[in-house]
Amino acid sequence: MKRSFLKFASATAVVALVAACATPAPPKPVPVSIVLGANLGHLPILVGAEKGLFAKHGIDLQLKVVNNGDQMVAAMRGNEVDVGNMSVTTFIKARHEGDPWQVVGLIMNDATRSNADEALAIISKKGSGIRPGKIEDLKGKKVAVQLGQTPHEYIKIAAAKAKLAESDITIVNTPQSAPALIEALNSGKVDAIASLEPLNSMVLSGVQDSYEVQRGGGYLSYLMITTARVPTIQNQADLIERFAAGLAASTQYTRQNRAEAVKIFAAKIPNQNVDALTNGIKHISYDPRMSGATDKAFEAAQLDVLSQASLRGKTPMPMNALLYKDASIKVQAKFPEYFTDLPKLQ
């Protein structure tokens, strides 16, 4: 009986060894370079790279961090990176200027509505003559904002809703950085600033007697997206799907571990204030799902971009020219666990 047991054990070991040899090894992570901004709209990318969530899906994510949308577009146009993060309006402008890109992922997004803009705000301080909630008080005032970036679009739309002409407000072109915005408001060079998170929260903590004139307002949908070149999507669909899976895992981890996420951001991006980051992240939704609401957000953003003088007269593009949805749909089917904490879509 002992001899039979030994034969059985030996046979079992051989079978186990053969089975182990037959099991394919996890794919070696493929290097993928990405450009992203130094703001909270891009946070899940930093978190996913740090926590190995992209690597889990076979992506060795290599980061290039910049300060604004112009630099993101330049990195993509110069073939410095494989994929690029940017705001929805920055992407649509580039697309209509001829860049052959499509959206392959949504990072900062609320899939349940088409006008999530709470990451944007207008900040002023005591003595400016601008009352909280009164956009009309900006008439005759100076506002610091970086020209051509999403906060600039935000304040133009907010002003128009308050029946102000663009000429009613003096825009002071200011770098999209906390030191520049804080100095502009502190020194009295401007009466208000318009920016995004975490810069808004950093200004609120860095300027005495400062306050929100307006937070969000439903003026536009401020989405942060990931783009890829059309040939990459066509020839490497599996790679795009793996990126989308890593992004889904990363957005969920960020949603569920916000305190840890802001610490990762502070460790990766210089000169951050963790308290300001903690406040700023409260105003952001990280939902990677593409939905009817996001389609409406893209449609509205496209109409806004095409109203600009440089693009006026161009024909709107259909959604399938702007959005590559296949990867997102497949990831939701393969990895439903990454979406269980999100509200159901109608």
N, C-alpha and C positions, 0 to 999 in steps of 0.2 A: 504493500500500500504506500509505503514511503517512497519507493521507486516511481510509482504512478504519479504521486504528487509532484515529484521533482520534474518528471516529464511534462506534466501539465503546466507547472510554473515556467519551465523553459519555453514551452510553446506559447504561453501567454506573453512572455517577454518579447519573443520574436514578433508576434502579431502587433504588440504595442509599438515596437520599434518601427515596423513597416508602416503602421498607421501614422506615426509621428513624421516619418519621412514623406508620406503622401500628403500631409497637411501643408498647404502653401504658406510660406512665411509672410508676415505682414509686408505690404509694399514699402520699399525704402522711400521715405519722404522726398518728394520732388521739390527742388527750390522754386519758389514763386516770389517775385519781388512786388511790393505794393507801396504806393505813395499814399500818405494819409496826413490829415491836419492835426495840429497840436491843440485840439479842442475836444470836448466831451462827446461830440457827435460821432467821433471815431473810436470811442473807448473800447468797444468789444474787440476790435482788431488787436489792440495792445494786450488786452486780457487773454484773448485766445492764443496769441503767440507765447505769452508768458506761462500759461497753464498747460501748454501742450495740446490744446484742443484742435488746432489745425493739423498738427503732426499726427494726431490720432486718426485723421482721415487722409493721411499720405501727403500733406502739404508742409514743406519747410518754409515758413513765411519769413521773408526778409524785408525789414521795414525801412522806409525812407520818410522821415517826418518833416513836414514843411509848415508854413504859417498861414497860407491862404490859397484860394482856389486858382489864382493865376499860376502859382507854382505847381499845383497839382496837374493842371492842364499841360504846362510846359514839360513836366516829367513824362507824361504819356506821349506827347508829341515828339519828344526827343528820344523815345524808346529807352528811357532810363529804367523803366519798370515794366512788369508784365501786366499788372492790373492797377487801376487807379480809383481812389476814393475822392469824392467831391460832392457838392450840394447838387440838388436836382436842377436848379436854374443854371449853374455853371456847366453841367453836363449838356443840357438842352441847347445852350448857346454854342458850345463847341460842336455839337452834332449838326446844327444848322450851318455852321461855318465849314463843314465838310469832313470832320473827323469821323472815321468809320468805327464808332464804338456803340456798344449796347450795354444796358444795365444788367448785371448778372446777380446782384445782391442788394438788399436793403438793410441798412444798419440802424440809423436813427429814423424811426418810422412808427406810426400808429395805424395799423391796418384797419381799424374800425371807423376812421373818419378821414376826411380829405383836407382838413384845415388845422393840423397840429403845428403850432408855431410857438409853444411856450418856452422854447430854448432861446428865443429872441426877446429883447427888451429895450426900452428907452429909460435911461437913468439920468436924474438931475440931482440938484442939491438945494438946500435951504438958501433963500435969497435970490433964486433965479427968476422968480415970477412965474414959474411953471407949476401948475397944480397937479397932484396925482390924478390920473384918469382923464386929464384934459389935454388931448393932443392939440386942440386949437390954440393952446397957449404957446405952442412952438412958433407961431407967427412972429417974424422979426428976430428970431433967436438963432444962435450958432450951435450946430450939432456936429460932434466929432464922429466920423465913421469912415471906413475905408471904401473909396469909390469902387463901384463895380462888384462888390461882394454882397452876399445875401442880406446882411443887416442894412445895406444901402437900399436894396429893393424893399425891404420891410418898412423902412421909415417913409419911403416914397408912397407906398400903398396906404400906410396908416394916415399920412398927411392928406392924401386924396380923399379917403373916407371921411376925414374931418373937414372936407371942403377947402383945403389949403392948396394953393398952387405950388409947384416946385420952387418958384422964385420967392415964395413967402419964407422959406427957410434957407439959411446960409449953411451949406455943407462944408465942413472943414476936413479935408482928406487927412486921415490919421491912420498910422499903422495898426493892424489888428493885433495889438499886444496889450497886456495889462499895464505895464509901465507907461506906455504912450497915452492910453486912455485915462488913466488915473492922473497923470500930470496935466493933461489938457483940462480936465474938470476941476482939479484942485487949484490950478493957477488962474482960473477964470478966463482962459482963452476961449472956452466954449461954455454954453449954458446947459448942455446935455450931451450924452453920448448914446449911441445905438450899437449894440453888439450881441454876441452869442455867449453860450456857456462853455467854459467857466469864467469868461472875462466879465460878464455882468456881475456875477457874485463876487469876483475879486475887486471890482470897482466899488461895489456896495460896502465891502469890508475895508477898502483902502481910502475912501473919501469920507471925511466926517460930515454928518448930517445929509448923506445922500439917500435917495429913495427911488422907487420905481414910479415912473410916470405911466408906463404901460408895460405889462408882461403879456406876451402873446397877443391875443385879440381875435384869432381866427381869420387873420388877413390873408394868409397863405399857408401852404403845407411845406414845412421846412424838413425835407428829407435829406439824409446823408446816404449816398449810394456807392456801390462799387461797379466800375465799368471794366470791360475787356474789349479788345479789338475783335471785330467780326471774324477775321480769319482764325483767330485763336478759338473762338466759340465753335466755329464750324469744324475745325481740325482736331480740337482737344476737348470735346464735350465732356469726357469722363473727368478731366482735370477740373473743369468748371463745376461739375457736380460735386466733386470732393471739396472744392473751396466752399461751395454753398453749404455743405454739411458741416464743415468746420465753423462757418459763420453762424449757423443755427445753434450749434453747441455753445459758441462764444457769447452770443446775445443772451441765451438763457442763463449762462453762468453769471453774466453781468447783472441781469435782472435780479437774480437770487442772492447775489453777494456784492451789493453796492458798496459797502464799507471797504471791503477788500479791493474792489475794482478801483476806487479812487486812490487808494494807496499805491496800486500798481501804476496808475497814471502819474502820480506825484514822483514816483521813483524813476520813471522813464522820461518825463518832460521837465526841464529845469524851471526853477523859480515858481513853484506852485504852492498854494495855500490849501491844506487839506480841509480846513473848515469851509472855505469857499467852494471847494470841489464837492463836499458833502451836501451843501445847500444847492449847488447848481444841478447835480444829478437828479434831484427831486423833480425837475421840470422836463425830464427827457424820457421818452419811451423807446425801447429797443425791441422792435418787432420785425423780424425779417420776412414776414409773409407778404406776398403780392396779392392784392385784392381789388374788388371793384372800387373801394375808396381810394386806394393808391392810384388806380387808373384815372380817377377824377382829379386827383392831386397833380398828376403828370399833365393832364389836359389843361388844367388851369395854369400851371407853371409855363407850359408851352405858349399859351395865349399871351401871358405876361411878357415872356421873353421876346416874342415876335412883335410886340408893340413897341419895342425899342427901335430907335431911328435906324441903327445899323442893319437891322433884320426885317424892317417893316416891308410887307409885301410878299414875304416868303410863305409858302403853303405849309400848314401844320402836317407833321408826319403821323402816320398811324401808330398805334401802340406797339404793334409787333416790330416796328422799325426802331423803337426806343427800348423796349423791354424784352429780354430773353427770359421767358418764364419756365422753360422746361426743367432746368436744374432745381429751381425752387419747388416745383410741383413734385418732382421725384424725391427730393429730400423729405418733404412732408409725409410722403407715403412710406418711405423706408425708415425714417427716424421720428415717429410720432411723439416719442418721449421728450423731444426737444421743444415741444409746443404745448405741453399739458397745462402750463401755468398761464397761458394767454387766453383772453376772452374769445369765445366762439364767434366766428364770422357769420353774418346773416346770409 
